[in-house]
Amino acid sequence: MIVGQPDSTPDPPSAPPPTGPFPSAPPQEPPQDPPPYPPSPAAATAADPPAAADPPPHRWGIGAYVLVEVLFLGSSFVIAALLADPGGPSVAAVILGLSVPTLLAAGTALVVTRVRGNGPRIDLGLRWSARDVAAGLLWGLGGLVVSVPASLLYVAIVGPDNATTAVGQAFDGIRVGWPVAFGVFVLVAFVAPVCEEIVYRGLLWGAVTKHGANRWVAFAVTTLLFAMAHFELTRTPLLLVVALPIGLARVFTGRLPASIVAHQVNNLLPALGLALALTGGVPASL
């Protein structure tokens, strides 16, 4: 190459123009690995279920509770009239008089929730769980700390001869063997609390809250009516004390089994005393 003369070296051949619809190839992204376990439509549906709709409000109220109470009182009077004996009631008559009206009232309450509502599990909160049983035991045992001293005070005020319950008075003078006494124990300690809780802290509780009352209003109403419904005027203050922990079990769990268990714990000692009295083991006033 001589300085001052033009460079005669030919330029290198240029690349041929691209052909095809694009002037240049588009950039390609590196391939993506597929997910190791692609979810199927069924799995995706199971992982994210749709929200369940709230059940419709029940269609029963205070009238259902009144019906149950009328059936309870009416059946009690009918049984008493049919089984009346001038020589004193028999043990069979007393057991029927205690069990049939209570079972009839609770059974009617359950039927009402089926026919006019969503069933006892939803309307009455009758859903059993270990947690509710444990809560009922705690409330029941804690209630004994209050109810036992209150009972002793009540006996000191009215005297032992006047401290007998209505159930104790019904069995006064009756002596039975251990099998019948055990049946009475089961009835008083376990069956009666279930039935009474279904009526009061189940049916009546739901009737009160249906009209807009909160749980504390329901607690006050059911506690008062529970104490008065025993028709033992002198024992009503004591029954109010007894009913407090039972109702609180319903308040704080929101379901019926806790109050049932608390009620059963409260009835254990009176039921045991009654069974012993029926066999002649202890005086009926205990």
C-alpha positions as a Markdown table, in Angstrom:
| # | Residue | x | y | z |
|---|---|---|---|---|
| 1 | Met | 0.0 | 0.0 | 0.0 |
| 2 | Ile | 1.5 | 3.4 | -1.1 |
| 3 | Val | 0.7 | 6.4 | 1.0 |
| 4 | Gly | -1.5 | 8.9 | -0.9 |
| 5 | Gln | -3.0 | 6.3 | -3.1 |
| 6 | Pro | -6.5 | 4.9 | -2.5 |
| 7 | Asp | -6.7 | 1.4 | -1.0 |
| 8 | Ser | -7.4 | -1.0 | -3.8 |
| 9 | Thr | -8.0 | -4.0 | -1.4 |
| 10 | Pro | -11.5 | -5.2 | -2.1 |
| 11 | Asp | -14.0 | -5.2 | 0.8 |
| 12 | Pro | -14.9 | -8.7 | 2.2 |
| 13 | Pro | -18.2 | -9.9 | 0.8 |
| 14 | Ser | -21.1 | -9.0 | 3.0 |
| 15 | Ala | -23.5 | -11.6 | 4.4 |
| 16 | Pro | -26.5 | -12.3 | 2.1 |
| 17 | Pro | -29.7 | -10.5 | 3.1 |
| 18 | Pro | -32.0 | -12.6 | 5.4 |
| 19 | Thr | -34.9 | -14.3 | 3.8 |
| 20 | Gly | -38.2 | -15.3 | 5.2 |
| 21 | Pro | -41.0 | -13.3 | 6.9 |
| 22 | Phe | -38.7 | -11.8 | 9.6 |
| 23 | Pro | -35.7 | -9.7 | 8.9 |
| 24 | Ser | -33.9 | -11.4 | 11.7 |
| 25 | Ala | -34.6 | -14.4 | 13.9 |
| 26 | Pro | -36.4 | -13.5 | 17.1 |
| 27 | Pro | -34.6 | -14.1 | 20.4 |
| 28 | Gln | -35.4 | -17.5 | 21.9 |
| 29 | Glu | -35.8 | -18.0 | 25.6 |
| 30 | Pro | -34.3 | -21.0 | 27.2 |
| 31 | Pro | -36.8 | -23.9 | 27.6 |
| 32 | Gln | -38.6 | -24.0 | 30.9 |
| 33 | Asp | -38.8 | -27.2 | 32.8 |
| 34 | Pro | -42.4 | -28.4 | 33.5 |
| 35 | Pro | -43.5 | -28.5 | 37.1 |
| 36 | Pro | -42.7 | -31.8 | 38.7 |
| 37 | Tyr | -46.2 | -32.6 | 39.8 |
| 38 | Pro | -48.8 | -30.6 | 37.8 |
| 39 | Pro | -52.0 | -30.4 | 39.9 |
| 40 | Ser | -55.0 | -32.1 | 38.3 |
| 41 | Pro | -58.3 | -30.2 | 38.3 |
| 42 | Ala | -59.7 | -32.6 | 41.0 |
| 43 | Ala | -56.7 | -31.9 | 43.2 |
| 44 | Ala | -57.1 | -28.1 | 42.7 |
| 45 | Thr | -60.8 | -28.3 | 43.6 |
| 46 | Ala | -60.0 | -30.4 | 46.8 |
| 47 | Ala | -57.3 | -28.0 | 47.9 |
| 48 | Asp | -59.6 | -24.9 | 47.6 |
| 49 | Pro | -63.2 | -26.0 | 48.4 |
| 50 | Pro | -65.9 | -23.4 | 48.0 |
| 51 | Ala | -67.1 | -21.7 | 51.2 |
| 52 | Ala | -70.1 | -23.5 | 52.7 |
| 53 | Ala | -73.3 | -21.4 | 52.9 |
| 54 | Asp | -74.7 | -20.6 | 56.3 |
| 55 | Pro | -77.7 | -22.7 | 57.3 |
| 56 | Pro | -81.1 | -21.0 | 57.2 |
| 57 | Pro | -82.4 | -19.7 | 60.5 |
| 58 | His | -84.7 | -22.1 | 62.3 |
| 59 | Arg | -88.5 | -21.5 | 62.2 |
| 60 | Trp | -89.3 | -22.4 | 65.8 |
| 61 | Gly | -89.3 | -20.0 | 68.8 |
| 62 | Ile | -90.8 | -19.5 | 72.2 |
| 63 | Gly | -93.9 | -21.4 | 71.2 |
| 64 | Ala | -91.9 | -24.6 | 70.8 |
| 65 | Tyr | -90.6 | -24.2 | 74.4 |
| 66 | Val | -94.1 | -23.6 | 75.7 |
| 67 | Leu | -95.4 | -26.7 | 73.9 |
| 68 | Val | -92.6 | -28.8 | 75.4 |
| 69 | Glu | -93.4 | -27.5 | 78.9 |
| 70 | Val | -97.1 | -28.2 | 78.5 |
| 71 | Leu | -96.3 | -31.8 | 77.4 |
| 72 | Phe | -94.0 | -32.2 | 80.4 |
| 73 | Leu | -96.6 | -30.9 | 82.9 |
| 74 | Gly | -99.5 | -32.7 | 81.3 |
| 75 | Ser | -97.8 | -36.0 | 81.1 |
| 76 | Ser | -96.7 | -35.7 | 84.7 |
| 77 | Phe | -100.3 | -35.1 | 85.9 |
| 78 | Val | -101.6 | -37.9 | 83.8 |
| 79 | Ile | -99.1 | -40.4 | 85.1 |
| 80 | Ala | -99.7 | -39.3 | 88.7 |
| 81 | Ala | -103.4 | -39.7 | 88.3 |
| 82 | Leu | -103.2 | -43.1 | 86.6 |
| 83 | Leu | -100.7 | -44.6 | 89.1 |
| 84 | Ala | -102.1 | -43.1 | 92.2 |
| 85 | Asp | -102.2 | -45.5 | 95.1 |
| 86 | Pro | -103.8 | -44.8 | 98.5 |
| 87 | Gly | -101.1 | -46.9 | 100.1 |
| 88 | Gly | -98.4 | -44.7 | 98.7 |
| 89 | Pro | -96.7 | -44.7 | 95.3 |
| 90 | Ser | -94.8 | -47.8 | 94.1 |
| 91 | Val | -91.2 | -47.6 | 92.9 |
| 92 | Ala | -92.4 | -48.3 | 89.4 |
| 93 | Ala | -94.8 | -45.4 | 89.5 |
| 94 | Val | -92.2 | -43.0 | 90.8 |
| 95 | Ile | -89.7 | -44.0 | 88.1 |
| 96 | Leu | -92.3 | -43.7 | 85.4 |
| 97 | Gly | -93.3 | -40.3 | 86.7 |
| 98 | Leu | -89.7 | -39.1 | 86.7 |
| 99 | Ser | -88.6 | -40.5 | 83.4 |
| 100 | Val | -91.5 | -40.4 | 81.0 |
| 101 | Pro | -92.3 | -36.7 | 81.1 |
| 102 | Thr | -88.6 | -35.8 | 80.9 |
| 103 | Leu | -88.0 | -38.1 | 77.9 |
| 104 | Leu | -91.1 | -36.9 | 76.2 |
| 105 | Ala | -90.1 | -33.2 | 76.6 |
| 106 | Ala | -86.6 | -33.8 | 75.2 |
| 107 | Gly | -87.9 | -36.0 | 72.4 |
| 108 | Thr | -90.4 | -33.4 | 71.4 |
| 109 | Ala | -87.7 | -30.7 | 71.4 |
| 110 | Leu | -85.6 | -32.8 | 69.0 |
| 111 | Val | -88.5 | -33.4 | 66.7 |
| 112 | Val | -89.2 | -29.7 | 66.6 |
| 113 | Thr | -85.7 | -29.0 | 65.4 |
| 114 | Arg | -86.1 | -31.6 | 62.7 |
| 115 | Val | -89.4 | -30.4 | 61.4 |
| 116 | Arg | -89.1 | -26.7 | 61.8 |
| 117 | Gly | -85.3 | -26.2 | 61.7 |
| 118 | Asn | -82.0 | -27.7 | 60.7 |
| 119 | Gly | -81.8 | -30.5 | 63.3 |
| 120 | Pro | -80.4 | -30.6 | 66.8 |
| 121 | Arg | -76.7 | -30.6 | 65.7 |
| 122 | Ile | -77.1 | -27.1 | 64.2 |
| 123 | Asp | -80.0 | -25.6 | 66.0 |
| 124 | Leu | -79.1 | -26.8 | 69.5 |
| 125 | Gly | -75.4 | -27.1 | 69.1 |
| 126 | Leu | -75.6 | -30.8 | 69.9 |
| 127 | Arg | -72.2 | -31.8 | 68.5 |
| 128 | Trp | -70.0 | -33.9 | 70.7 |
| 129 | Ser | -66.3 | -33.5 | 70.9 |
| 130 | Ala | -63.5 | -34.4 | 73.3 |
| 131 | Arg | -62.9 | -30.7 | 73.8 |
| 132 | Asp | -66.5 | -30.0 | 74.9 |
| 133 | Val | -66.5 | -33.0 | 77.2 |
| 134 | Ala | -63.3 | -31.7 | 78.9 |
| 135 | Ala | -64.8 | -28.2 | 79.2 |
| 136 | Gly | -67.9 | -29.7 | 80.8 |
| 137 | Leu | -65.9 | -31.6 | 83.3 |
| 138 | Leu | -64.0 | -28.5 | 84.3 |
| 139 | Trp | -67.1 | -26.4 | 84.6 |
| 140 | Gly | -68.9 | -29.2 | 86.5 |
| 141 | Leu | -66.0 | -29.7 | 89.0 |
| 142 | Gly | -65.5 | -26.0 | 89.4 |
| 143 | Gly | -69.2 | -25.6 | 90.0 |
| 144 | Leu | -69.1 | -28.1 | 92.9 |
| 145 | Val | -66.7 | -25.7 | 94.6 |
| 146 | Val | -69.6 | -23.3 | 94.8 |
| 147 | Ser | -72.6 | -25.5 | 94.9 |
| 148 | Val | -71.5 | -27.9 | 97.7 |
| 149 | Pro | -70.9 | -25.0 | 100.2 |
| 150 | Ala | -74.2 | -23.4 | 99.0 |
| 151 | Ser | -76.0 | -26.7 | 99.7 |
| 152 | Leu | -74.5 | -27.0 | 103.2 |
| 153 | Leu | -75.6 | -23.4 | 103.9 |
| 154 | Tyr | -79.1 | -24.2 | 102.6 |
| 155 | Val | -79.4 | -27.3 | 104.9 |
| 156 | Ala | -78.2 | -25.2 | 107.8 |
| 157 | Ile | -80.9 | -22.6 | 107.1 |
| 158 | Val | -83.9 | -24.8 | 106.4 |
| 159 | Gly | -82.9 | -27.8 | 108.5 |
| 160 | Pro | -82.2 | -31.4 | 107.4 |
| 161 | Asp | -85.9 | -32.4 | 107.4 |
| 162 | Asn | -86.8 | -29.7 | 104.9 |
| 163 | Ala | -83.8 | -30.0 | 102.7 |
| 164 | Thr | -84.9 | -33.1 | 100.8 |
| 165 | Thr | -85.4 | -32.5 | 97.1 |
| 166 | Ala | -88.7 | -33.3 | 95.2 |
| 167 | Val | -87.1 | -36.4 | 93.9 |
| 168 | Gly | -86.1 | -37.5 | 97.3 |
| 169 | Gln | -89.5 | -36.8 | 98.6 |
| 170 | Ala | -91.0 | -38.9 | 95.8 |
| 171 | Phe | -88.9 | -41.9 | 96.9 |
| 172 | Asp | -89.3 | -41.3 | 100.6 |
| 173 | Gly | -90.1 | -44.6 | 102.4 |
| 174 | Ile | -89.4 | -46.7 | 99.4 |
| 175 | Arg | -86.7 | -49.5 | 99.6 |
| 176 | Val | -85.4 | -51.4 | 96.6 |
| 177 | Gly | -82.5 | -53.7 | 95.7 |
| 178 | Trp | -79.3 | -52.6 | 94.2 |
| 179 | Pro | -80.3 | -53.2 | 90.5 |
| 180 | Val | -83.3 | -50.8 | 90.8 |
| 181 | Ala | -81.2 | -48.3 | 92.8 |
| 182 | Phe | -78.6 | -48.4 | 90.1 |
| 183 | Gly | -81.2 | -47.7 | 87.5 |
| 184 | Val | -82.4 | -44.7 | 89.5 |
| 185 | Phe | -78.8 | -43.5 | 89.8 |
| 186 | Val | -78.3 | -43.7 | 86.0 |
| 187 | Leu | -81.6 | -41.9 | 85.5 |
| 188 | Val | -80.8 | -39.0 | 87.8 |
| 189 | Ala | -77.1 | -38.6 | 87.1 |
| 190 | Phe | -77.0 | -39.1 | 83.3 |
| 191 | Val | -80.4 | -39.3 | 81.6 |
| 192 | Ala | -82.2 | -36.4 | 83.3 |
| 193 | Pro | -79.3 | -33.9 | 82.6 |
| 194 | Val | -79.3 | -34.7 | 78.9 |
| 195 | Cys | -83.1 | -34.2 | 78.7 |
| 196 | Glu | -83.1 | -31.0 | 80.7 |
| 197 | Glu | -80.2 | -29.4 | 78.8 |
| 198 | Ile | -81.9 | -30.2 | 75.5 |
| 199 | Val | -85.1 | -28.4 | 76.7 |
| 200 | Tyr | -83.5 | -25.4 | 78.5 |
| 201 | Arg | -80.0 | -24.6 | 77.1 |
| 202 | Gly | -81.0 | -26.1 | 73.8 |
| 203 | Leu | -84.5 | -25.3 | 72.8 |
| 204 | Leu | -85.2 | -22.3 | 75.1 |
| 205 | Trp | -81.7 | -20.9 | 74.5 |
| 206 | Gly | -82.3 | -21.0 | 70.7 |
| 207 | Ala | -85.8 | -19.5 | 71.1 |
| 208 | Val | -84.3 | -16.5 | 73.0 |
| 209 | Thr | -81.4 | -15.9 | 70.7 |
| 210 | Lys | -83.8 | -16.2 | 67.6 |
| 211 | His | -85.3 | -12.9 | 68.7 |
| 212 | Gly | -82.0 | -11.0 | 68.7 |
| 213 | Ala | -80.8 | -11.6 | 72.3 |
| 214 | Asn | -77.2 | -12.2 | 72.8 |
| 215 | Arg | -75.7 | -15.2 | 74.7 |
| 216 | Trp | -75.7 | -13.5 | 78.1 |
| 217 | Val | -79.4 | -12.7 | 77.9 |
| 218 | Ala | -80.0 | -16.3 | 76.9 |
| 219 | Phe | -77.9 | -17.4 | 79.8 |
| 220 | Ala | -79.9 | -15.3 | 82.3 |
| 221 | Val | -83.3 | -16.4 | 81.0 |
| 222 | Thr | -82.5 | -20.1 | 80.8 |
| 223 | Thr | -80.8 | -20.0 | 84.3 |
| 224 | Leu | -83.8 | -18.4 | 85.9 |
| 225 | Leu | -86.4 | -20.6 | 84.2 |
| 226 | Phe | -84.4 | -23.7 | 84.9 |
| 227 | Ala | -84.4 | -23.0 | 88.6 |
| 228 | Met | -88.1 | -22.1 | 88.7 |
| 229 | Ala | -89.2 | -25.1 | 86.6 |
| 230 | His | -88.3 | -27.5 | 89.4 |
| 231 | Phe | -91.3 | -26.0 | 91.3 |
| 232 | Glu | -89.4 | -26.1 | 94.6 |
| 233 | Leu | -89.8 | -22.6 | 95.9 |
| 234 | Thr | -87.5 | -22.8 | 98.9 |
| 235 | Arg | -84.8 | -24.4 | 96.8 |
| 236 | Thr | -84.9 | -21.9 | 93.9 |
| 237 | Pro | -82.0 | -19.8 | 95.2 |
| 238 | Leu | -79.9 | -22.9 | 95.6 |
| 239 | Leu | -80.9 | -24.1 | 92.1 |
| 240 | Leu | -79.9 | -20.7 | 90.7 |
| 241 | Val | -76.4 | -21.2 | 92.2 |
| 242 | Val | -76.3 | -24.8 | 90.8 |
| 243 | Ala | -77.3 | -23.6 | 87.3 |
| 244 | Leu | -74.6 | -20.9 | 87.0 |
| 245 | Pro | -71.6 | -23.1 | 86.0 |
| 246 | Ile | -73.9 | -25.2 | 83.8 |
| 247 | Gly | -75.0 | -22.2 | 81.9 |
| 248 | Leu | -71.5 | -20.8 | 81.7 |
| 249 | Ala | -70.3 | -24.0 | 80.1 |
| 250 | Arg | -72.9 | -23.3 | 77.3 |
| 251 | Val | -71.9 | -19.7 | 77.1 |
| 252 | Phe | -68.2 | -20.2 | 76.6 |
| 253 | Thr | -68.3 | -23.2 | 74.3 |
| 254 | Gly | -71.3 | -22.2 | 72.3 |
| 255 | Arg | -72.5 | -25.8 | 72.2 |
| 256 | Leu | -74.7 | -28.1 | 74.3 |
| 257 | Pro | -72.5 | -31.1 | 75.2 |
| 258 | Ala | -70.4 | -29.0 | 77.7 |
| 259 | Ser | -73.4 | -28.0 | 79.7 |
| 260 | Ile | -74.7 | -31.6 | 79.6 |
| 261 | Val | -71.5 | -32.9 | 81.1 |
| 262 | Ala | -71.4 | -30.1 | 83.7 |
| 263 | His | -74.9 | -30.9 | 84.7 |
| 264 | Gln | -74.1 | -34.6 | 85.0 |
| 265 | Val | -71.1 | -33.9 | 87.2 |
| 266 | Asn | -73.4 | -31.7 | 89.4 |
| 267 | Asn | -76.0 | -34.5 | 89.7 |
| 268 | Leu | -73.5 | -37.3 | 90.6 |
| 269 | Leu | -73.5 | -36.7 | 94.3 |
| 270 | Pro | -77.2 | -36.3 | 94.8 |
| 271 | Ala | -77.9 | -39.4 | 92.6 |
| 272 | Leu | -75.4 | -41.4 | 94.6 |
| 273 | Gly | -77.1 | -40.3 | 97.8 |
| 274 | Leu | -80.5 | -41.2 | 96.5 |
| 275 | Ala | -79.4 | -44.6 | 95.4 |
| 276 | Leu | -77.9 | -45.3 | 98.8 |
| 277 | Ala | -81.1 | -44.1 | 100.5 |
| 278 | Leu | -83.2 | -46.4 | 98.3 |
| 279 | Thr | -81.2 | -49.4 | 99.6 |
| 280 | Gly | -81.4 | -48.2 | 103.2 |
| 281 | Gly | -77.7 | -47.2 | 103.3 |
| 282 | Val | -78.2 | -43.5 | 104.3 |
| 283 | Pro | -81.1 | -41.3 | 105.2 |
| 284 | Ala | -83.1 | -40.0 | 102.3 |
| 285 | Ser | -82.4 | -36.4 | 103.3 |
| 286 | Leu | -78.8 | -36.7 | 102.3 |
